[in-house]
Amino acid sequence: MRRVAIYVALALTSAVGLSTPSRAETGQVAVVFTKGGFIVGVGGGEGVLVYRGKRYPFTVSGMSVGFTIGASTTKLVGRALNLRGPQSIEGSYAAGGAGGAVAAGAGAVQLQNGNGVILQLSGPKIGAEVSAAVGGVTIRLE
């Protein structure tokens, strides 16, 4: 009977040791992105991630192909979900792809990268731009 209790205790200990709690966290994001073009839109900008009280500056670059005319600057703020550290914000975010981005209204967007980080951003757009294009953005920490 004592051996059974020891085996049960060991089994429970190893099962608890194998299951790890989710470490995904949320950070705050602010981005300024300027875009312009005719047919092919090109843009870039910079932003900052605030994660666990620290600021992590980053650059944003992107391109779209399709119907794009004009230029605009968008100031976006929001949240970065599913962070597993500041470096997980880096990568390519699809815009206009299935499951990659959902635009909702003027200056609001939700993007997801390959690390599973979801950016939920909104803010005003300054300038005149008409766009029906498919593209994406890339974020790199500085």
C-alpha positions in Angstrom: 0.0 0.0 0.0 2.9 2.3 0.8 4.4 1.7 -2.7 1.1 2.6 -4.3 1.0 5.9 -2.4 4.6 6.7 -3.5 3.9 5.9 -7.1 0.8 8.1 -7.1 2.7 10.9 -5.5 5.5 10.6 -8.1 2.9 10.5 -10.9 1.2 13.6 -9.6 4.5 15.4 -9.2 5.7 14.6 -12.7 2.3 15.6 -14.2 2.3 18.9 -12.4 6.0 19.4 -13.5 5.1 18.8 -17.2 2.2 21.2 -17.3 3.4 24.8 -17.4 1.1 27.8 -16.9 0.5 30.0 -19.8 3.1 32.8 -19.7 1.4 34.9 -22.4 1.1 38.6 -21.3 -0.3 41.8 -22.7 1.6 45.0 -23.4 0.7 48.5 -24.6 1.7 49.7 -28.1 1.8 53.1 -29.8 2.7 53.4 -33.5 3.0 56.2 -36.0 2.9 54.9 -39.6 3.1 57.0 -42.7 2.1 55.5 -46.1 1.9 56.8 -49.6 1.7 55.5 -53.1 0.1 55.0 -56.4 -0.8 51.4 -57.1 2.1 50.2 -54.9 1.9 51.7 -51.4 5.0 51.9 -49.3 5.2 53.0 -45.7 7.2 53.0 -42.5 7.2 54.3 -39.0 8.2 53.7 -35.5 6.6 52.7 -32.3 7.1 51.6 -28.7 6.0 48.6 -26.8 5.5 49.0 -23.0 5.9 45.6 -21.5 6.3 44.9 -17.7 7.0 48.6 -17.1 9.8 48.9 -19.7 9.8 50.6 -23.0 11.0 48.8 -26.1 11.2 51.0 -29.3 10.7 49.4 -32.6 10.5 50.2 -36.3 7.7 49.4 -38.7 7.9 48.9 -42.4 5.4 47.8 -44.9 4.2 47.6 -48.5 0.9 46.9 -50.2 0.0 46.0 -53.8 -3.3 46.9 -55.3 -5.4 50.0 -55.6 -3.6 52.7 -53.5 -3.7 56.4 -54.2 -2.6 59.2 -51.8 -0.7 59.5 -48.6 -1.6 59.3 -44.9 -0.2 59.2 -41.4 -1.9 57.1 -38.8 -1.3 57.3 -35.1 -2.3 54.0 -33.5 -2.5 52.9 -29.9 -3.6 49.7 -28.4 -2.6 46.4 -27.0 -0.2 43.6 -27.9 -1.7 40.2 -26.8 -0.1 36.8 -26.3 3.4 38.3 -25.6 6.0 35.8 -24.4 8.7 38.5 -24.0 9.3 41.7 -25.9 11.1 40.0 -28.8 7.9 38.1 -29.7 6.4 41.3 -31.1 9.0 41.1 -33.9 8.0 39.6 -37.3 5.7 40.0 -40.2 2.1 40.8 -39.8 -0.2 40.0 -42.7 -2.7 42.6 -43.7 -5.6 41.6 -46.0 -4.8 37.8 -45.7 -7.2 35.2 -44.4 -6.8 35.2 -40.7 -4.0 37.8 -40.8 -5.8 41.1 -40.4 -9.3 42.4 -40.0 -9.7 46.1 -40.7 -12.6 47.6 -38.7 -13.5 51.2 -39.5 -11.2 54.2 -40.1 -7.8 53.7 -38.4 -8.6 50.4 -36.6 -6.9 47.2 -37.3 -6.2 43.8 -35.8 -3.0 42.0 -36.9 -1.3 38.7 -36.0 2.2 37.6 -36.5 3.8 34.1 -36.7 4.6 34.2 -33.0 0.9 34.4 -32.2 1.1 38.0 -31.0 -2.1 39.9 -31.8 -2.0 43.7 -32.2 -5.3 45.5 -31.6 -4.7 49.1 -32.7 -6.9 52.1 -33.4 -6.4 55.8 -34.0 -6.9 58.7 -36.3 -5.7 58.8 -39.9 -4.4 62.2 -41.2 -4.2 62.7 -44.9 -6.0 61.4 -47.9 -5.6 57.9 -49.0 -7.9 55.5 -50.8 -6.7 51.9 -50.6 -8.0 48.5 -51.6 -4.7 46.7 -51.4 -3.2 43.5 -49.9 0.0 43.8 -48.0 1.7 43.6 -44.7 4.0 45.2 -42.1 7.2 44.0 -40.4 8.2 45.0 -36.9 11.8 45.0 -35.6 13.0 46.0 -32.2 15.7 48.6 -32.2 
